[in-house]
Amino acid sequence: MIWTLTSQRQLYRKFEFANFTEAFAFMTSVALQAERLNHHPKWTNQYNVVEIWLSTHEQGDTVTDLDWKLCEAIDGICPP
C-alpha cells in the first residue's frame, strides 16, 4: 500500500508485520527518523499493525514537504 491523502488532509499508511516484535522494531526506527527531522507522526499500534498519519500542525494541519520527507524516510525502513 502506498500513502493516501485522507479527507482530513493527512497522509496515511497502514503497515502489517508478522508479529508485535517486528511492528515495535519498525516503530523504533521510525521514531529515530522522526526525531532527526523534528517531525513526529500521529500513529497507533495494535499487535502487528501500525497506522501512521502525517500532517504539519504548524501549517494548519496540512501536508507539507516535511511530511513527504518523513514518508520517504519511513518508506526506506519499510518499502511500499
N, CA, C and O atoms as a GROMACS GRO file, in nm:
protein
  320
    1MET      N    1   0.085  -0.119   0.000
    1MET     CA    2   0.000   0.000   0.000
    1MET      C    3   0.088   0.124   0.000
    1MET      O    4   0.191   0.128   0.068
    2ILE      N    5   0.048   0.222  -0.075
    2ILE     CA    6   0.120   0.348  -0.076
    2ILE      C    7   0.049   0.447   0.016
    2ILE      O    8  -0.059   0.418   0.068
    3TRP      N    9   0.108   0.561   0.034
    3TRP     CA   10   0.047   0.665   0.116
    3TRP      C   11  -0.076   0.720   0.045
    3TRP      O   12  -0.077   0.737  -0.077
    4THR      N   13  -0.181   0.746   0.123
    4THR     CA   14  -0.302   0.806   0.068
    4THR      C   15  -0.330   0.937   0.141
    4THR      O   16  -0.290   0.955   0.256
    5LEU      N   17  -0.399   1.027   0.074
    5LEU     CA   18  -0.439   1.153   0.134
    5LEU      C   19  -0.581   1.137   0.186
    5LEU      O   20  -0.673   1.107   0.110
    6THR      N   21  -0.598   1.156   0.316
    6THR     CA   22  -0.729   1.138   0.378
    6THR      C   23  -0.815   1.263   0.359
    6THR      O   24  -0.766   1.368   0.318
    7SER      N   25  -0.941   1.251   0.391
    7SER     CA   26  -1.032   1.366   0.383
    7SER      C   27  -0.996   1.473   0.487
    7SER      O   28  -1.041   1.587   0.477
    8GLN      N   29  -0.916   1.435   0.586
    8GLN     CA   30  -0.871   1.530   0.688
    8GLN      C   31  -0.738   1.596   0.649
    8GLN      O   32  -0.672   1.657   0.733
    9ARG      N   33  -0.699   1.582   0.524
    9ARG     CA   34  -0.575   1.641   0.471
    9ARG      C   35  -0.451   1.587   0.542
    9ARG      O   36  -0.362   1.664   0.580
   10GLN      N   37  -0.447   1.457   0.561
   10GLN     CA   38  -0.332   1.390   0.621
   10GLN      C   39  -0.287   1.278   0.528
   10GLN      O   40  -0.367   1.219   0.456
   11LEU      N   41  -0.156   1.251   0.531
   11LEU     CA   42  -0.105   1.134   0.461
   11LEU      C   43  -0.123   1.014   0.554
   11LEU      O   44  -0.096   1.024   0.673
   12TYR      N   45  -0.167   0.903   0.499
   12TYR     CA   46  -0.198   0.785   0.580
   12TYR      C   47  -0.138   0.660   0.515
   12TYR      O   48  -0.138   0.645   0.393
   13ARG      N   49  -0.089   0.573   0.602
   13ARG     CA   50  -0.046   0.441   0.555
   13ARG      C   51  -0.059   0.341   0.670
   13ARG      O   52  -0.031   0.372   0.786
   14LYS      N   53  -0.101   0.220   0.634
   14LYS     CA   54  -0.114   0.110   0.729
   14LYS      C   55  -0.006   0.007   0.698
   14LYS      O   56   0.015  -0.030   0.583
   15PHE      N   57   0.063  -0.038   0.802
   15PHE     CA   58   0.169  -0.137   0.790
   15PHE      C   59   0.130  -0.261   0.870
   15PHE      O   60   0.081  -0.250   0.983
   16GLU      N   61   0.150  -0.378   0.813
   16GLU     CA   62   0.125  -0.503   0.885
   16GLU      C   63   0.253  -0.585   0.888
   16GLU      O   64   0.324  -0.596   0.788
   17PHE      N   65   0.281  -0.643   1.003
   17PHE     CA   66   0.402  -0.720   1.024
   17PHE      C   67   0.366  -0.860   1.071
   17PHE      O   68   0.250  -0.890   1.100
   18ALA      N   69   0.467  -0.945   1.079
   18ALA     CA   70   0.444  -1.084   1.119
   18ALA      C   71   0.403  -1.095   1.265
   18ALA      O   72   0.329  -1.186   1.303
   19ASN      N   73   0.452  -1.002   1.348
   19ASN     CA   74   0.424  -1.009   1.492
   19ASN      C   75   0.450  -0.874   1.557
   19ASN      O   76   0.490  -0.778   1.491
   20PHE      N   77   0.426  -0.867   1.687
   20PHE     CA   78   0.442  -0.743   1.761
   20PHE      C   79   0.588  -0.697   1.763
   20PHE      O   80   0.615  -0.578   1.754
   21THR      N   81   0.681  -0.790   1.775
   21THR     CA   82   0.822  -0.754   1.781
   21THR      C   83   0.866  -0.681   1.655
   21THR      O   84   0.937  -0.581   1.663
   22GLU      N   85   0.825  -0.730   1.538
   22GLU     CA   86   0.858  -0.662   1.413
   22GLU      C   87   0.792  -0.524   1.405
   22GLU      O   88   0.854  -0.428   1.359
   23ALA      N   89   0.668  -0.515   1.449
   23ALA     CA   90   0.598  -0.386   1.448
   23ALA      C   91   0.668  -0.286   1.539
   23ALA      O   92   0.684  -0.170   1.504
   24PHE      N   93   0.708  -0.333   1.656
   24PHE     CA   94   0.774  -0.244   1.752
   24PHE      C   95   0.911  -0.200   1.701
   24PHE      O   96   0.949  -0.085   1.720
   25ALA      N   97   0.984  -0.290   1.639
   25ALA     CA   98   1.115  -0.255   1.582
   25ALA      C   99   1.098  -0.148   1.473
   25ALA      O  100   1.177  -0.055   1.464
   26PHE      N  101   0.995  -0.164   1.391
   26PHE     CA  102   0.964  -0.065   1.288
   26PHE      C  103   0.935   0.070   1.352
   26PHE      O  104   0.988   0.172   1.308
   27MET      N  105   0.851   0.071   1.454
   27MET     CA  106   0.817   0.196   1.522
   27MET      C  107   0.941   0.263   1.581
   27MET      O  108   0.953   0.385   1.578
   28THR      N  109   1.030   0.184   1.635
   28THR     CA  110   1.154   0.239   1.691
   28THR      C  111   1.236   0.307   1.582
   28THR      O  112   1.288   0.416   1.602
   29SER      N  113   1.248   0.243   1.467
   29SER     CA  114   1.322   0.301   1.356
   29SER      C  115   1.256   0.429   1.306
   29SER      O  116   1.324   0.527   1.276
   30VAL      N  117   1.124   0.429   1.297
   30VAL     CA  118   1.051   0.548   1.255
   30VAL      C  119   1.070   0.660   1.357
   30VAL      O  120   1.088   0.776   1.320
   31ALA      N  121   1.067   0.626   1.484
   31ALA     CA  122   1.085   0.727   1.589
   31ALA      C  123   1.220   0.797   1.575
   31ALA      O  124   1.230   0.918   1.594
   32LEU      N  125   1.324   0.722   1.543
   32LEU     CA  126   1.456   0.782   1.526
   32LEU      C  127   1.459   0.877   1.406
   32LEU      O  128   1.519   0.984   1.414
   33GLN      N  129   1.394   0.839   1.297
   33GLN     CA  130   1.387   0.927   1.180
   33GLN      C  131   1.302   1.052   1.209
   33GLN      O  132   1.338   1.162   1.169
   34ALA      N  133   1.193   1.033   1.279
   34ALA     CA  134   1.106   1.145   1.314
   34ALA      C  135   1.180   1.244   1.403
   34ALA      O  136   1.166   1.365   1.386
   35GLU      N  137   1.257   1.194   1.496
   35GLU     CA  138   1.334   1.281   1.584
   35GLU      C  139   1.441   1.356   1.505
   35GLU      O  140   1.465   1.474   1.530
   36ARG      N  141   1.504   1.287   1.411
   36ARG     CA  142   1.607   1.351   1.328
   36ARG      C  143   1.547   1.468   1.249
   36ARG      O  144   1.612   1.572   1.233
   37LEU      N  145   1.425   1.450   1.200
   37LEU     CA  146   1.357   1.554   1.123
   37LEU      C  147   1.281   1.653   1.212
   37LEU      O  148   1.231   1.755   1.164
   38ASN      N  149   1.273   1.622   1.341
   38ASN     CA  150   1.193   1.701   1.435
   38ASN      C  151   1.049   1.714   1.383
   38ASN      O  152   0.990   1.823   1.383
   39HIS      N  153   0.995   1.601   1.341
   39HIS     CA  154   0.859   1.595   1.286
   39HIS      C  155   0.799   1.462   1.330
   39HIS      O  156   0.844   1.356   1.285
   40HIS      N  157   0.700   1.467   1.414
   40HIS     CA  158   0.653   1.347   1.482
   40HIS      C  159   0.514   1.306   1.434
   40HIS      O  160   0.423   1.389   1.426
   41PRO      N  161   0.498   1.178   1.403
   41PRO     CA  162   0.371   1.131   1.347
   41PRO      C  163   0.264   1.108   1.453
   41PRO      O  164   0.292   1.093   1.572
   42LYS      N  165   0.142   1.107   1.405
   42LYS     CA  166   0.032   1.052   1.482
   42LYS      C  167   0.029   0.906   1.440
   42LYS      O  168   0.028   0.876   1.320
   43TRP      N  169   0.028   0.814   1.536
   43TRP     CA  170   0.028   0.673   1.499
   43TRP      C  171  -0.038   0.588   1.604
   43TRP      O  172  -0.053   0.628   1.720
   44THR      N  173  -0.077   0.470   1.562
   44THR     CA  174  -0.132   0.371   1.654
   44THR      C  175  -0.064   0.238   1.626
   44THR      O  176  -0.011   0.213   1.518
   45ASN      N  177  -0.068   0.153   1.728
   45ASN     CA  178  -0.014   0.018   1.715
   45ASN      C  179  -0.106  -0.076   1.789
   45ASN      O  180  -0.141  -0.054   1.904
   46GLN      N  181  -0.146  -0.182   1.720
   46GLN     CA  182  -0.219  -0.290   1.783
   46GLN      C  183  -0.161  -0.420   1.732
   46GLN      O  184  -0.179  -0.457   1.616
   47TYR      N  185  -0.092  -0.490   1.820
   47TYR     CA  186  -0.021  -0.613   1.793
   47TYR      C  187   0.073  -0.599   1.674
   47TYR      O  188   0.183  -0.546   1.690
   48ASN      N  189   0.034  -0.644   1.555
   48ASN     CA  190   0.125  -0.642   1.441
   48ASN      C  191   0.090  -0.534   1.338
   48ASN      O  192   0.146  -0.533   1.228
   49VAL      N  193   0.001  -0.443   1.373
   49VAL     CA  194  -0.044  -0.339   1.280
   49VAL      C  195  -0.003  -0.202   1.334
   49VAL      O  196  -0.027  -0.168   1.450
   50VAL      N  197   0.060  -0.124   1.246
   50VAL     CA  198   0.096   0.014   1.277
   50VAL      C  199   0.028   0.102   1.173
   50VAL      O  200   0.042   0.079   1.053
   51GLU      N  201  -0.044   0.204   1.220
   51GLU     CA  202  -0.106   0.301   1.130
   51GLU      C  203  -0.044   0.437   1.158
   51GLU      O  204  -0.025   0.476   1.273
   52ILE      N  205  -0.012   0.510   1.050
   52ILE     CA  206   0.055   0.640   1.062
   52ILE      C  207  -0.022   0.744   0.984
   52ILE      O  208  -0.064   0.720   0.870
   53TRP      N  209  -0.041   0.861   1.045
   53TRP     CA  210  -0.100   0.978   0.981
   53TRP      C  211   0.001   1.091   0.992
   53TRP      O  212   0.056   1.114   1.099
   54LEU      N  213   0.025   1.161   0.882
   54LEU     CA  214   0.121   1.272   0.882
   54LEU      C  215   0.055   1.399   0.832
   54LEU      O  216  -0.015   1.400   0.731
   55SER      N  217   0.078   1.506   0.906
   55SER     CA  218   0.043   1.642   0.864
   55SER      C  219   0.127   1.736   0.948
   55SER      O  220   0.184   1.696   1.050
   56THR      N  221   0.135   1.860   0.906
   56THR     CA  222   0.217   1.958   0.978
   56THR      C  223   0.125   2.051   1.055
   56THR      O  224   0.053   2.132   0.996
   57HIS      N  225   0.126   2.039   1.186
   57HIS     CA  226   0.036   2.116   1.272
   57HIS      C  227   0.061   2.266   1.259
   57HIS      O  228  -0.033   2.345   1.259
   58GLU      N  229   0.189   2.305   1.249
   58GLU     CA  230   0.224   2.446   1.241
   58GLU      C  231   0.176   2.512   1.113
   58GLU      O  232   0.174   2.635   1.104
   59GLN      N  233   0.137   2.434   1.015
   59GLN     CA  234   0.087   2.486   0.887
   59GLN      C  235  -0.062   2.458   0.871
   59GLN      O  236  -0.112   2.444   0.759
   60GLY      N  237  -0.133   2.451   0.982
   60GLY     CA  238  -0.278   2.431   0.977
   60GLY      C  239  -0.319   2.289   0.949
   60GLY      O  240  -0.423   2.264   0.887
   61ASP      N  241  -0.236   2.193   0.995
   61ASP     CA  242  -0.266   2.051   0.976
   61ASP      C  243  -0.280   2.015   0.828
   61ASP      O  244  -0.370   1.940   0.791
   62THR      N  245  -0.192   2.066   0.746
   62THR     CA  246  -0.189   2.031   0.605
   62THR      C  247  -0.061   1.953   0.577
   62THR      O  248   0.030   1.949   0.660
   63VAL      N  249  -0.055   1.893   0.460
   63VAL     CA  250   0.062   1.817   0.420
   63VAL      C  251   0.165   1.913   0.360
   63VAL      O  252   0.134   1.993   0.272
   64THR      N  253   0.287   1.904   0.410
   64THR     CA  254   0.396   1.990   0.364
   64THR      C  255   0.514   1.904   0.317
   64THR      O  256   0.510   1.781   0.326
   65ASP      N  257   0.618   1.970   0.269
   65ASP     CA  258   0.739   1.898   0.228
   65ASP      C  259   0.796   1.815   0.342
   65ASP      O  260   0.852   1.708   0.319
   66LEU      N  261   0.783   1.863   0.464
   66LEU     CA  262   0.834   1.790   0.579
   66LEU      C  263   0.763   1.654   0.593
   66LEU      O  264   0.826   1.554   0.628
   67ASP      N  265   0.635   1.652   0.567
   67ASP     CA  266   0.560   1.525   0.573
   67ASP      C  267   0.610   1.429   0.466
   67ASP      O  268   0.627   1.310   0.492
   68TRP      N  269   0.634   1.480   0.346
   68TRP     CA  270   0.684   1.396   0.239
   68TRP      C  271   0.824   1.344   0.270
   68TRP      O  272   0.857   1.230   0.235
   69LYS      N  273   0.906   1.426   0.335
   69LYS     CA  274   1.040   1.380   0.374
   69LYS      C  275   1.030   1.265   0.473
   69LYS      O  276   1.105   1.168   0.463
   70LEU      N  277   0.938   1.276   0.569
   70LEU     CA  278   0.921   1.168   0.665
   70LEU      C  279   0.863   1.044   0.596
   70LEU      O  280   0.902   0.932   0.629
   71CYS      N  281   0.772   1.062   0.501
   71CYS     CA  282   0.722   0.948   0.423
   71CYS      C  283   0.837   0.875   0.356
   71CYS      O  284   0.845   0.752   0.362
   72GLU      N  285   0.925   0.949   0.292
   72GLU     CA  286   1.040   0.888   0.224
   72GLU      C  287   1.128   0.812   0.322
   72GLU      O  288   1.174   0.701   0.292
   73ALA      N  289   1.151   0.870   0.439
   73ALA     CA  290   1.232   0.803   0.540
   73ALA      C  291   1.164   0.674   0.587
   73ALA      O  292   1.230   0.572   0.604
   74ILE      N  293   1.033   0.680   0.607
   74ILE     CA  294   0.957   0.562   0.651
   74ILE      C  295   0.959   0.456   0.540
   74ILE      O  296   0.974   0.337   0.568
   75ASP      N  297   0.942   0.498   0.417
   75ASP     CA  298   0.945   0.404   0.305
   75ASP      C  299   1.082   0.338   0.292
   75ASP      O  300   1.092   0.225   0.244
   76GLY      N  301   1.186   0.408   0.334
   76GLY     CA  302   1.319   0.349   0.335
   76GLY      C  303   1.333   0.239   0.439
   76GLY      O  304   1.414   0.147   0.424
   77ILE      N  305   1.254   0.250   0.545
   77ILE     CA  306   1.254   0.149   0.651
   77ILE      C  307   1.168   0.030   0.610
   77ILE      O  308   1.207  -0.086   0.628
   78CYS      N  309   1.051   0.061   0.554
   78CYS     CA  310   0.956  -0.043   0.512
   78CYS      C  311   0.897  -0.001   0.378
   78CYS      O  312   0.798   0.071   0.374
   79PRO      N  313   0.957  -0.046   0.269
   79PRO     CA  314   0.913  -0.002   0.136
   79PRO      C  315   0.766  -0.038   0.108
   79PRO      O  316   0.710  -0.130   0.168
   80PRO      N  317   0.705   0.038   0.014
   80PRO     CA  318   0.564   0.012  -0.021
   80PRO      C  319   0.542  -0.125  -0.079
   80PRO      O  320   0.429  -0.160  -0.113
   0.00000   0.00000   0.00000
